[in-house]
Amino acid sequence: MENTKLTLSVDKATIQLAKEIASEDHISVSKLFKTLINEVAKKKKKEDFKMKPLDEFSEWVQELIIPKEPTPDFDHKALYHKHLDEKFGL
């Protein structure tokens, strides 16, 4: 992606702080700015996601989400072995 210049107006103390942080991490101030903006965007995206309340789902979807009875013990390995046995005659 092509970089574009951006001019920001900030006080000298903030500029100095940004330079110190970037220097400690061995990156440029531009890279620091880019990283911070991307982190804020990711956090905001996560905060924007909210699941609908359960009562807004149809009945059959609610039944999928909330089981009425506990799932009985299920042996995945045995079922897979049975599948392989039927398929390949093992």
HELIX and SHEET records of a PDB file:
HELIX    1   1 LYS A   12  GLU A   24  1                                  13    
HELIX    2   2 VAL A   29  ASP A   48  1                                  20    
HELIX    3   3 LEU A   54  GLU A   56  5                                   3    
HELIX    4   4 GLU A   59  ILE A   65  1                                   7    
HELIX    5   5 HIS A   76  PHE A   88  1                                  13    
END                                                                             
